[in-house]
């Protein structure tokens, strides 16, 4: 199971929110590159970088930070937040993204998102399935859609999606543990999805459980920044996997 730390960006700074609420913003570091380098120094190969300004404004904003991290580390970055057009995608990939995550766009403009899968391939395009009460949420989690999470993922699986990041919004940033049951259900109801668990990771012991469930990756945010999980623990997990 891949370990994927998260860096969420607002105004160029590394922040975390609780349940996606911008009013709960807590700044952890003014320098995201410094944070990314500390991950790399502990043997971590992947990074989930979220442009929260972009998610709110419906176009890519913090691509310069992506460029800096991609050019000054060897981390494979998946980038999301505000990717709404072919031009946004072009900017993200030219700035060094290894993969991009599309969430709101996959709900609001399925045709465009499907065209990205066809153009760039299923290795490059991740489906962001952010759920609130089992319904997909969009626009930086500020809006609910009426789409049920499992049929939503199943439909995109038919369209060739391979990677899915699933975040249970009620868990995100709360350090109360992830949605094991939801992930188990998604894995049992899909055939060939690489599921990346996100939201609520609170302690190291949850990681082997997610691995056992069959999650392909796990995104860890606040638990790292609040020192609930150390980078040394993650380094050891990677070495022993």
SVG drawing of the C-alpha trace seen along z (x, -y; Angstrom):
<svg xmlns="http://www.w3.org/2000/svg" viewBox="-30 -34 46 42">
<polyline fill="none" stroke="black" stroke-width="0.4" points="0.0,0.0 1.4,-3.4 1.9,-6.0 0.8,-9.4 1.1,-12.5 -1.1,-15.4 -0.2,-19.1 -3.2,-21.4 -2.4,-24.9 -4.1,-28.2 -2.4,-31.5 0.9,-29.5 0.9,-28.1 0.6,-24.5 -2.8,-24.3 -5.3,-21.7 -9.1,-22.1 -11.6,-20.1 -14.5,-18.5 -13.5,-20.7 -14.6,-23.9 -12.4,-26.9 -13.2,-28.6 -11.3,-25.9 -8.0,-26.6 -4.9,-26.0 -1.5,-27.0 1.2,-24.4 4.1,-25.7 4.7,-28.8 6.9,-26.8 5.3,-23.7 8.6,-22.8 10.2,-22.4 7.4,-20.0 7.7,-18.0 11.5,-17.7 11.0,-16.3 8.7,-13.7 11.2,-12.8 14.0,-12.5 12.0,-9.7 11.8,-7.6 8.3,-8.7 7.8,-8.7 4.3,-10.2 2.5,-13.4 -1.1,-14.5 -1.1,-18.2 -4.4,-20.1 -5.0,-23.6 -7.7,-24.8 -7.7,-28.2 -8.3,-26.6 -11.1,-24.4 -12.9,-27.6 -12.3,-29.6 -12.8,-26.9 -9.5,-27.2 -5.9,-26.3 -4.3,-28.8 -1.2,-27.4 0.6,-25.8 3.8,-27.6 4.0,-25.6 3.5,-22.4 6.2,-23.4 8.6,-24.1 8.0,-20.8 8.1,-18.8 11.4,-20.4 13.1,-20.3 12.1,-16.9 11.7,-13.5 8.2,-13.1 5.5,-11.8 2.8,-14.4 -0.9,-14.0 -2.5,-17.4 -6.1,-18.4 -8.3,-21.4 -10.0,-23.6 -9.1,-21.6 -12.0,-22.6 -10.7,-22.9 -8.2,-21.4 -6.0,-24.5 -6.0,-23.8 -4.9,-20.2 -2.2,-21.3 -0.8,-23.8 -0.9,-21.0 1.0,-18.5 3.5,-21.2 4.1,-22.2 5.2,-18.7 2.1,-16.8 2.5,-13.0 -1.3,-12.5 -4.3,-14.8 -7.4,-14.3 -10.7,-15.4 -13.6,-15.6 -16.2,-18.3 -15.5,-18.1 -16.4,-14.4 -19.9,-15.3 -20.5,-18.6 -19.0,-17.9 -18.7,-14.1 -18.0,-14.4 -14.9,-16.6 -13.6,-14.3 -14.1,-11.2 -12.2,-13.0 -9.3,-13.5 -9.3,-9.7 -9.2,-9.0 -6.5,-11.6 -4.1,-11.1 -4.9,-7.5 -6.2,-5.9 -2.7,-6.0 -2.7,-9.8 -6.3,-10.7 -7.6,-10.0 -11.3,-10.1 -11.9,-12.1 -15.0,-10.6 -15.6,-12.9 -18.6,-11.7 -20.9,-13.3 -23.6,-10.9 -22.7,-8.6 -23.5,-11.4 -20.8,-12.9 -19.9,-16.5 -18.3,-19.1 -16.8,-22.6 -14.4,-22.2 -17.1,-20.3 -19.3,-23.4 -22.0,-21.8 -23.8,-18.4 -24.8,-16.5 -27.5,-13.8 -25.1,-11.1 -24.7,-8.0 -21.0,-7.2 -20.9,-3.5 -22.9,-3.9 -20.8,-7.0 -17.6,-5.0 -19.0,-2.0 -20.0,-4.3 -16.5,-5.7 -15.0,-2.2 -16.9,-1.3 -15.4,-4.4 -11.9,-3.2 -11.1,-4.9 -8.5,-2.9 -7.5,-5.1 -10.1,-6.5 -9.4,-8.7 -12.4,-8.3 -12.7,-10.8 -15.4,-10.6 -15.9,-14.3 -17.3,-13.7 -14.0,-12.1 -11.6,-14.5 -9.3,-16.3 -11.1,-14.9 -8.5,-12.4 -11.2,-9.9 -10.2,-7.1 -11.1,-6.3 -14.2,-4.9 -13.2,-1.2 -16.8,0.0 -17.2,-2.3 -13.9,-1.3 -14.7,2.4 -18.0,1.9 -16.5,0.0 -13.8,2.7 -16.5,5.4 -18.7,3.6 -16.1,2.8 -13.9,5.1 -10.6,3.4 -10.4,0.1 -7.2,-1.0 -8.7,-2.6 -6.9,-5.3 -8.3,-5.9 -8.4,-9.5 -9.8,-11.3 -9.7,-10.6 -6.4,-8.7 -5.5,-9.2 -2.9,-6.6 -0.3,-4.3 -2.3,-1.1 -5.0,-2.0 -2.5,-1.7 -2.1,2.1 -5.9,2.5 -6.4,0.4 -3.7,2.5 -5.4,5.7 -8.7,4.4 -7.1,4.0 -6.6,0.2 -3.9,-0.6 -2.9,-3.7 -3.6,-6.0 -3.5,-9.7 -2.4,-11.1 -2.6,-14.7 -3.4,-16.1 -2.1,-13.0 1.4,-13.8 1.1,-17.5 -0.2,-16.9 2.5,-14.4 0.1,-11.5 2.0,-9.5 5.7,-10.1 7.6,-10.2 9.9,-7.6 6.9,-5.2 6.0,-5.8 9.6,-5.2 9.6,-1.9 6.2,-0.9 7.5,-1.6 10.7,0.4 8.8,3.4 6.1,3.4"/>
</svg>
